[in-house]
């Protein structure tokens, strides 16, 4: 057994998560019991030293009625940054239950980007109520950030930063960093601006510490900097961070004035949200659906896309109706037809997933579309030949008819090639005309493989056996 410090922080952290990183149910129940009993001391002993992310996870694990009571019992020990770690629906429920004074006091200690993240999903009336209660300087800064378009760099940026004039010496900058009371909680660099607050350059902290104390800032600053425009979309900013391995980037307005800074932790969240949205879209699920949403909301959000799928399913069934006579004459065709359609759909989904991901990452475009399309069609052909032979042999042995094996083998080749082409051409076409390929591709690709699969198999069978 390992001896550990018996302080509340150590005890809380030890029992909070198991080896797989999951919340320990016993810990959640212990906190819930303490909240129900109104035991402030016990609640603070268990929760106050948890990281903001762990406090957020705990909030999600608790029953809805216990969440605001927990925050009330914690008082100043509750880190309001934890509200940025919970689902949107959970956060909105908590904010509706908390007194405005509690929310205002908690938001005073947040970085500006965290405060905006909490405020932006609230109704305008709730936003105004909270903003009106904040000090004037904080209110103006937050309102300005909220005025930028949703999903823009202006919403993500942190307005707290360090900017110095070019004539300062390194010693003056270091003295400022040691004595200033309003510095950001964490930062990586110092920005250099002119009297109009237009960005001139930047100095990373390691370079600042290694420079001569009497050197002026303009001599050691770097000017080659990847600037972010305040209205740039967050996904584009994230790709810039990824492409150039940035840890932070200055944000400028249309006049080139420095208005904020975006850091890598913000970009990690953006990339995670983008990946989450893409995965949901591929399954026909709305991007704003959360694990905490109620049954009625989820039912309504999924109904529309399922209805579209139903219509396309009727189209595939109509193809089967064209071969009603043939199906009645040879039951084996009805048994084997779904195999062709299903295998083509699976192959198309593989190609579609790669294509949608490449489009999202800007790795697929006009410059290489023809080459990638040709490659995917060739892959579909080779897989079609392989699975055509395999399926043909199985079907021949199953029904004792080698002609049937030849028919399904040929149909398999046709449908896997069609699936490969549909899996890449449909996302490319949707992207070209401004539609989100992640949202719309699946239903169209499935329709193509179902229709082509049924039509090719039954059509080849009709010609091969001379049915009808």
Secondary structure per residue as TSV (DSSP state, phi and psi in degrees):
chain	resnum	aa	ss	phi	psi
A	1	X	-	360.0	139.4
A	2	X	-	-94.2	127.8
A	3	X	-	-77.1	137.5
A	4	X	-	-132.5	160.1
A	5	X	-	-60.9	140.0
A	6	X	-	-92.6	16.8
A	7	X	S	-67.9	155.3
A	8	X	H	-56.8	-38.5
A	9	X	H	-63.5	-43.3
A	10	X	H	-66.5	-45.4
A	11	X	H	-60.1	-42.8
A	12	X	H	-64.3	-43.4
A	13	X	H	-69.6	-33.8
A	14	X	H	-65.8	-41.5
A	15	X	H	-93.4	-3.7
A	16	X	H	-73.5	-48.0
A	17	X	B	-123.7	149.7
A	18	X	-	-88.1	-172.0
A	19	X	T	-64.3	-23.4
A	20	X	T	-91.2	3.9
A	21	X	S	83.4	7.0
A	22	X	-	-86.6	150.1
A	23	X	B	-66.8	133.7
A	24	X	-	-76.6	121.3
A	25	X	H	-55.8	-35.9
A	26	X	H	-62.8	-35.7
A	27	X	H	-67.4	-44.9
A	28	X	H	-59.9	-42.5
A	29	X	H	-66.4	-37.0
A	30	X	H	-63.3	-42.6
A	31	X	H	-65.9	-42.9
A	32	X	H	-60.8	-42.4
A	33	X	H	-62.7	-42.6
A	34	X	H	-64.4	-37.9
A	35	X	H	-67.7	-43.7
A	36	X	H	-61.5	-35.7
A	37	X	H	-82.7	-7.9
A	38	X	T	68.0	28.3
A	39	X	-	-84.3	89.2
A	40	X	H	-59.2	-44.2
A	41	X	H	-60.6	-45.0
A	42	X	H	-67.0	-40.8
A	43	X	H	-60.6	-45.8
A	44	X	H	-68.5	-34.4
A	45	X	H	-62.7	-38.9
A	46	X	H	-82.1	-34.3
A	47	X	H	-115.1	-29.8
A	48	X	T	-60.3	-30.1
A	49	X	T	-94.7	3.7
A	50	X	S	-70.7	149.5
A	51	X	-	-64.6	154.5
A	52	X	H	-55.7	-37.0
A	53	X	H	-66.5	-36.7
A	54	X	H	-73.2	-35.7
A	55	X	H	-63.2	-39.3
A	56	X	H	-64.1	-43.5
A	57	X	H	-62.5	-37.9
A	58	X	H	-65.4	-42.5
A	59	X	H	-57.6	-43.5
A	60	X	H	-66.1	-31.0
A	61	X	H	-78.6	-22.8
A	62	X	S	-79.3	158.1
A	63	X	-	-64.3	151.1
A	64	X	H	-57.4	-38.1
A	65	X	H	-72.7	-17.9
A	66	X	H	-88.4	-19.2
A	67	X	H	-62.6	-54.8
A	68	X	H	-65.1	-30.2
A	69	X	H	-67.2	-37.7
A	70	X	H	-61.4	-46.2
A	71	X	H	-62.2	-40.5
A	72	X	H	-63.6	-41.0
A	73	X	H	-69.2	-35.2
A	74	X	H	-70.6	-32.7
A	75	X	G	59.6	-126.9
A	76	X	G	-67.5	-15.4
A	77	X	G	-79.8	-8.5
A	78	X	S	-84.7	128.4
A	79	X	-	-90.6	110.9
A	80	X	G	-64.6	-15.5
A	81	X	G	-62.9	-19.3
A	82	X	G	-62.4	-25.9
A	83	X	G	-70.0	-17.0
A	84	X	G	-81.4	-8.2
A	85	X	G	-99.5	-1.3
A	86	X	S	-107.2	165.0
A	87	X	-	-59.4	152.6
A	88	X	H	-57.4	-43.1
A	89	X	H	-63.0	-41.1
A	90	X	H	-64.9	-44.6
A	91	X	H	-61.1	-44.2
A	92	X	H	-64.4	-39.7
A	93	X	H	-62.5	-42.9
A	94	X	H	-64.9	-45.9
A	95	X	H	-64.7	-32.5
A	96	X	H	-67.3	-30.6
A	97	X	H	-87.1	-25.9
A	98	X	S	-78.9	143.9
A	99	X	-	-62.6	146.4
A	100	X	H	-57.5	-39.0
A	101	X	H	-60.2	-40.6
A	102	X	H	-64.0	-43.3
A	103	X	H	-63.6	-44.7
A	104	X	H	-61.7	-46.1
A	105	X	H	-63.7	-39.3
A	106	X	H	-68.7	-34.9
A	107	X	H	-77.5	-16.7
A	108	X	T	-63.5	-27.8
A	109	X	T	-93.4	1.6
A	110	X	S	-88.0	152.1
A	111	X	-	-66.3	154.4
A	112	X	H	-60.4	-37.6
A	113	X	H	-67.3	-34.3
A	114	X	H	-69.1	-39.9
A	115	X	H	-63.9	-41.6
A	116	X	H	-64.2	-40.2
A	117	X	H	-60.0	-37.7
A	118	X	H	-73.8	-39.6
A	119	X	H	-77.1	-31.5
A	120	X	T	-64.8	-25.4
A	121	X	T	-91.3	-3.1
A	122	X	S	-80.5	157.3
A	123	X	-	-62.5	154.6
A	124	X	H	-57.3	-39.7
A	125	X	H	-63.8	-41.8
A	126	X	H	-68.3	-39.1
A	127	X	H	-58.3	-49.5
A	128	X	H	-62.8	-37.7
A	129	X	H	-62.9	-41.8
A	130	X	H	-72.5	-44.2
A	131	X	H	-61.9	-40.6
A	132	X	H	-62.9	-25.5
A	133	X	H	-88.3	-8.2
A	134	X	S	-84.9	157.5
A	135	X	-	-57.8	152.4
A	136	X	H	-56.1	-45.9
A	137	X	H	-65.1	-42.7
A	138	X	H	-67.0	-39.0
A	139	X	H	-63.0	-44.8
A	140	X	H	-63.9	-43.2
A	141	X	H	-64.3	-43.3
A	142	X	H	-68.8	-40.3
A	143	X	H	-63.7	-37.9
A	144	X	H	-63.9	-41.1
A	145	X	H	-66.0	-39.0
A	146	X	H	-69.0	-21.8
A	147	X	H	-75.0	-17.8
A	148	X	S	-73.3	156.5
A	149	X	-	-59.8	146.5
A	150	X	T	-62.2	136.1
A	151	X	T	81.0	10.0
A	152	X	B	-96.7	168.0
A	153	X	H	-62.2	-31.6
A	154	X	H	-61.1	-31.0
A	155	X	H	-77.4	-29.5
A	156	X	H	-86.2	-27.3
A	157	X	-	-69.3	155.5
A	158	X	B	-100.6	124.6
A	159	X	-	-83.4	-14.6
A	160	X	-	-80.8	117.3
A	161	X	-	-152.0	175.8
A	162	X	-	-115.8	118.6
A	163	X	E	-128.0	133.9
A	164	X	E	-131.0	157.6
A	165	X	E	-77.1	158.3
A	166	X	T	-69.5	-19.1
A	167	X	T	-87.8	-5.6
A	168	X	-	-66.8	150.9
A	169	X	B	-89.3	165.6
A	170	X	H	-59.3	-40.2
A	171	X	H	-61.8	-39.9
A	172	X	H	-63.9	-39.2
A	173	X	H	-65.6	-44.4
A	174	X	H	-63.7	-40.3
A	175	X	H	-61.4	-40.1
A	176	X	H	-64.2	-42.0
A	177	X	H	-65.9	-29.4
A	178	X	H	-83.4	-25.2
A	179	X	H	-112.0	-22.9
A	180	X	-	-65.3	140.6
A	181	X	S	-95.0	-14.4
A	182	X	S	-112.7	34.1
A	183	X	-	-75.0	153.8
A	184	X	-	-60.9	157.0
A	185	X	S	-62.6	-38.0
A	186	X	S	-146.2	146.2
A	187	X	-	-157.6	159.1
A	188	X	S	-115.4	-18.2
A	189	X	E	-154.0	163.9
A	190	X	E	-112.7	133.3
A	191	X	E	-97.5	148.3
A	192	X	E	-112.6	126.7
A	193	X	E	-130.5	157.3
A	194	X	-	-89.2	-179.6
A	195	X	T	-58.9	-25.6
A	196	X	T	-86.9	9.3
A	197	X	-	64.0	23.9
A	198	X	B	-82.7	139.4
A	199	X	E	-70.2	128.7
A	200	X	E	-106.9	-33.9
A	201	X	E	178.3	-167.6
A	202	X	E	-151.4	161.3
A	203	X	E	-136.0	120.0
A	204	X	E	-71.4	151.8
A	205	X	H	-61.7	-35.9
A	206	X	H	-64.5	-37.8
A	207	X	H	-68.6	-37.2
A	208	X	H	-62.7	-44.0
A	209	X	H	-70.4	-25.5
A	210	X	H	-89.4	-7.4
A	211	X	S	-88.3	157.4
A	212	X	-	-63.0	140.6
A	213	X	T	-65.2	-26.4
A	214	X	T	-93.1	1.0
A	215	X	-	-72.8	139.8
A	216	X	B	-82.5	155.6
A	217	X	H	-60.4	-39.6
A	218	X	H	-66.0	-18.4
A	219	X	H	-82.2	-26.5
A	220	X	H	-111.2	-6.9
A	221	X	-	-73.1	155.1
A	222	X	B	-103.0	137.3
A	223	X	-	-103.2	-23.0
A	224	X	-	-75.7	101.1
A	225	X	-	-138.7	137.2
A	226	X	-	-80.3	103.1
A	227	X	-	-83.0	149.8
A	228	X	E	-116.2	127.7
A	229	X	E	-79.1	145.3
A	230	X	T	-61.8	-23.4
A	231	X	T	-102.6	6.1
A	232	X	S	-62.3	143.6
A	233	X	B	-70.1	144.1
A	234	X	H	-60.7	-35.0
A	235	X	H	-65.0	-37.8
A	236	X	H	-68.0	-39.1
A	237	X	H	-62.7	-41.7
A	238	X	H	-62.1	-38.3
A	239	X	H	-67.9	-33.6
A	240	X	H	-64.2	-44.1
A	241	X	H	-59.4	-43.3
A	242	X	H	-68.1	-42.1
A	243	X	H	-68.2	-39.3
A	244	X	H	-107.6	10.1
A	245	X	T	53.9	49.3
A	246	X	-	-85.3	152.1
A	247	X	S	-107.7	-18.9
A	248	X	E	-160.5	161.1
A	249	X	E	-150.7	136.6
A	250	X	E	-74.7	147.9
A	251	X	E	-112.9	128.8
A	252	X	E	-121.6	155.9
A	253	X	-	-91.6	-171.8
A	254	X	T	-64.8	-19.9
A	255	X	T	-94.4	3.3
A	256	X	-	82.2	10.3
A	257	X	B	-80.1	140.5
A	258	X	E	-74.0	120.3
A	259	X	E	-119.5	-11.4
A	260	X	E	-179.4	-175.9
A	261	X	E	-144.0	142.0
A	262	X	E	-112.6	135.0
A	263	X	E	-113.3	166.4
A	264	X	H	-62.2	-30.9
A	265	X	H	-63.9	-33.4
A	266	X	H	-66.3	-38.6
A	267	X	H	-71.2	-33.0
A	268	X	H	-60.9	-42.4
A	269	X	H	-63.6	-41.0
A	270	X	H	-63.8	-46.7
A	271	X	H	-62.3	-38.4
A	272	X	H	-66.5	-43.1
A	273	X	H	-65.4	-39.2
A	274	X	H	-64.4	-43.6
A	275	X	H	-63.4	-39.3
A	276	X	H	-63.2	-43.6
A	277	X	H	-63.4	-40.8
A	278	X	H	-65.4	-42.0
A	279	X	H	-63.6	-44.2
A	280	X	H	-63.5	-42.4
A	281	X	H	-63.0	-39.3
A	282	X	H	-61.6	-26.6
A	283	X	T	-96.8	6.8
A	284	X	T	72.5	28.3
A	285	X	-	-108.8	138.1
A	286	X	-	-63.4	145.2
A	287	X	T	-66.8	-24.4
A	288	X	T	-91.0	6.5
A	289	X	-	-75.3	130.2
A	290	X	-	-118.2	159.1
A	291	X	T	-64.5	-20.5
A	292	X	T	-92.4	-2.1
A	293	X	-	-67.4	156.3
A	294	X	-	-83.0	168.7
A	295	X	H	-61.1	-44.0
A	296	X	H	-64.7	-42.1
A	297	X	H	-62.0	-46.1
A	298	X	H	-65.1	-40.3
A	299	X	H	-59.8	-47.1
A	300	X	H	-65.6	-40.1
A	301	X	H	-68.4	-28.8
A	302	X	H	-93.1	-16.8
A	303	X	H	-62.1	-43.5
A	304	X	H	-59.1	-46.9
A	305	X	H	-72.2	-32.7
A	306	X	H	-65.7	-33.6
A	307	X	H	-65.7	-41.3
A	308	X	H	-61.6	-42.4
A	309	X	H	-62.0	-35.5
A	310	X	H	-63.7	-42.1
A	311	X	H	-62.8	-41.7
A	312	X	H	-69.5	-30.0
A	313	X	H	-65.5	-37.5
A	314	X	H	-63.4	-34.2
A	315	X	H	-64.2	-44.2
A	316	X	H	-63.5	-38.1
A	317	X	H	-66.3	-33.2
A	318	X	H	-63.1	-33.3
A	319	X	H	-64.1	-41.8
A	320	X	H	-61.7	-35.5
A	321	X	H	-63.5	-26.9
A	322	X	H	-65.8	-23.4
A	323	X	T	-113.7	32.0
A	324	X	H	-58.5	-42.2
A	325	X	H	-64.7	-44.8
A	326	X	H	-62.5	-39.7
A	327	X	H	-66.5	-34.9
A	328	X	H	-68.7	-33.6
A	329	X	H	-76.1	-31.5
A	330	X	-	-135.7	99.8
A	331	X	H	-60.5	-29.2
A	332	X	H	-57.8	-32.4
A	333	X	H	-63.5	-41.4
A	334	X	H	-66.3	-33.2
A	335	X	H	-70.7	-39.8
A	336	X	H	-90.5	-22.3
A	337	X	H	-56.3	-44.1
A	338	X	H	-61.5	-26.7
A	339	X	H	-64.1	-44.4
A	340	X	H	-63.0	-47.1
A	341	X	H	-65.0	-41.9
A	342	X	H	-65.4	-44.2
A	343	X	H	-65.5	-39.3
A	344	X	H	-64.6	-38.4
A	345	X	H	-64.5	-40.5
A	346	X	H	-65.1	-42.6
A	347	X	H	-64.8	-39.8
A	348	X	H	-65.2	-38.0
A	349	X	H	-63.7	-39.1
A	350	X	H	-60.1	-49.4
A	351	X	H	-64.0	-43.6
A	352	X	H	-61.4	-41.6
A	353	X	H	-61.2	-44.5
A	354	X	H	-64.1	-42.0
A	355	X	H	-67.1	-44.6
A	356	X	H	-64.5	-41.3
A	357	X	H	-63.6	-42.6
A	358	X	H	-65.7	-38.0
A	359	X	H	-66.1	-41.2
A	360	X	H	-64.4	-34.2
A	361	X	T	-90.8	5.6
A	362	X	T	59.8	32.0
A	363	X	-	-95.9	-10.8
A	364	X	-	-124.5	125.0
A	365	X	S	-158.0	-166.3
A	366	X	T	-59.7	-31.4
A	367	X	T	-67.1	-32.5
A	368	X	T	-126.1	9.7
A	369	X	H	-61.3	-43.0
A	370	X	H	-65.3	-42.6
A	371	X	H	-64.9	-44.2
A	372	X	H	-68.3	-39.5
A	373	X	H	-62.6	-43.6
A	374	X	H	-62.1	-40.7
A	375	X	H	-63.2	-45.6
A	376	X	H	-66.1	-37.0
A	377	X	H	-65.1	-38.6
A	378	X	H	-66.1	-41.4
A	379	X	H	-60.6	-42.6
A	380	X	H	-62.6	-37.9
A	381	X	H	-65.7	-47.7
A	382	X	H	-63.3	-44.5
A	383	X	H	-65.3	-36.3
A	384	X	H	-62.9	-42.3
A	385	X	H	-64.0	-45.1
A	386	X	H	-63.2	-50.5
A	387	X	H	-74.5	-25.9
A	388	X	H	-63.6	-44.4
A	389	X	H	-63.3	-46.5
A	390	X	H	-62.2	-48.5
A	391	X	H	-66.6	-37.8
A	392	X	H	-61.9	-42.2
A	393	X	H	-64.2	-45.9
A	394	X	H	-62.5	-45.4
A	395	X	H	-64.2	-38.6
A	396	X	H	-64.2	-44.5
A	397	X	H	-68.9	-36.0
A	398	X	H	-64.7	-49.0
A	399	X	H	-104.0	0.2
A	400	X	T	65.6	32.8
A	401	X	-	-141.4	109.5
A	402	X	H	-69.3	-25.8
A	403	X	H	-63.6	-39.0
A	404	X	H	-64.8	-37.0
A	405	X	H	-63.5	-39.2
A	406	X	H	-64.9	-43.2
A	407	X	H	-61.3	-49.9
A	408	X	H	-69.0	-31.8
A	409	X	H	-63.2	-45.1
A	410	X	H	-64.2	-42.3
A	411	X	H	-64.7	-34.6
A	412	X	H	-64.3	-41.9
A	413	X	H	-62.7	-46.3
A	414	X	H	-60.7	-46.3
A	415	X	H	-73.8	-33.8
A	416	X	H	-69.7	-34.7
A	417	X	H	-67.2	-43.7
A	418	X	H	-62.7	-40.0
A	419	X	H	-64.0	-41.4
A	420	X	H	-63.4	-44.3
A	421	X	H	-66.4	-43.6
A	422	X	H	-64.8	-36.7
A	423	X	H	-64.7	-23.1
A	424	X	H	-109.1	-36.7
A	425	X	H	-71.7	-36.7
A	426	X	H	-65.8	-48.7
A	427	X	H	-59.5	-38.9
A	428	X	H	-62.2	-43.5
A	429	X	H	-66.1	-43.7
A	430	X	H	-63.2	-41.0
A	431	X	H	-65.3	-38.3
A	432	X	H	-63.7	-36.0
A	433	X	T	-97.9	17.6
A	434	X	T	86.1	4.7
A	435	X	-	-89.5	154.3
A	436	X	-	-79.7	111.7
A	437	X	H	-63.4	-27.3
A	438	X	H	-67.6	-34.3
A	439	X	H	-79.3	-42.5
A	440	X	H	-100.7	-17.8
A	441	X	H	-66.1	-43.1
A	442	X	H	-53.9	-49.7
A	443	X	H	-66.7	-37.8
A	444	X	H	-71.6	-40.6
A	445	X	H	-65.0	-42.1
A	446	X	H	-62.3	-39.9
A	447	X	H	-62.8	-42.4
A	448	X	H	-60.3	-48.3
A	449	X	H	-69.2	-34.7
A	450	X	H	-66.4	-48.8
A	451	X	H	-65.1	-49.3
A	452	X	H	-64.8	-40.4
A	453	X	H	-61.7	-50.9
A	454	X	H	-64.6	-44.6
A	455	X	H	-67.1	-42.7
A	456	X	H	-67.6	-44.1
A	457	X	H	-65.0	-50.0
A	458	X	H	-73.6	-32.7
A	459	X	H	-67.2	-45.8
A	460	X	H	-63.0	-40.2
A	461	X	H	-63.0	-40.3
A	462	X	H	-62.2	-43.9
A	463	X	H	-70.1	-40.5
A	464	X	H	-70.1	-43.0
A	465	X	H	-93.6	-8.0
A	466	X	T	64.7	35.8
A	467	X	-	-77.5	163.1
A	468	X	-	96.5	360.0
